[in-house]
Amino acid sequence: MVCLTDFELYAKEHLPKATWDYYAAGADECCTRDDNLLAYKRIRLRPRMLRDVSISDTRTTVQGTEISFPVGIAPTAFHCLAWPDGEMSTARATEAMNTCYITSTYSTCSVEEIVTAAPTGYRWFQLYVYRNRKVSEQIVHRVEALGYKALVLTVDVPYTGKRRNDIRNQFRLPPHLKVKNFDGVFEENNGPEEYGVPANTLDPSISWKDVYWLQSLTRLPIIIKGILTKEDAELAVEHGVQGIIVSNHGGRQLDGGPATVSEIII
């Protein structure tokens, strides 16, 4: 396997259908997911010649930290569905490549296990805000104490997108896996589950004022993930965040939104 497409084809052939569908599908008709891919294919390079490229250097800095090249690992859930070591393997690979790994709230390895697996890695932590704010507060304090370097507040999930294949497959984590960062937190729940946690735990009332609430909890820089418009980018600056990630959640949330590299966001 020599490129990402090869890995994708191999995964589709070898993973259980419900797992593959969880990883691959977008929301509703998957229009935004497909547009994400097509938008990149429409970009054309403008090459310049005779520029002496005998020495190349892809290093850059992000939030004041040098990384080896301007590509990081976005937060994605449930890596143990595909490989026993799950996010620990992802963390080791990112450490070896000297780039940034944004650990998902919905990891199937705990934030502590990830740090142990890759102790010198450069890590940020992706955060959701829950109706029970103490749950969010506790994870913020945990990752700050563990040396994570930024919080990535995901703002495009007031409600989970309608992922039709997951509904058809009645997707659930297998019994041997769990959302390790919440181990013991929701033990008394006997109701319906949604992606490893009780349904309706995300807080749909989250608003810009909650950026200030989060800033009151931590000294970590706050990055907002899920921005798709100029207006919201400007509001992020007004609220003192240290960065934004232009994202439509891989097309898994609001189907019909723009592709992440579309001119619509400018």
Disulfide bonds with the S-S distance in Angstrom:
none
